[in-house]
Amino acid sequence: MTTQIAITGPESTGKSTLAQDLALHFKAPCFKEYAREYIASLDIKYVYDDVLQIAERMIEERHKILDIRNQKS
């Protein structure tokens, strides 16, 4: 059984650093946050549909990384 950890919280609180450190410690993949990049690319304030886009992209990236990792093992 695989354990997955999701880290949430406000900006600039060390979530990315913690995620990278956990990934190194457990020799596991770390999934890059996509929300900040997506929102920065918008010319308008983000709305609920944007949150769905972010979630879908994060799920796609997660599947890609896990598929690649599973092919190597």
Secondary structure, DSSP 8 states (H G I E B T S, - for coil): ---------STTSSHHHHHHHHHHHHT-------HHHHHHT-SS---HHHHHHHHHHHHHHHHHHHHHHHHH-
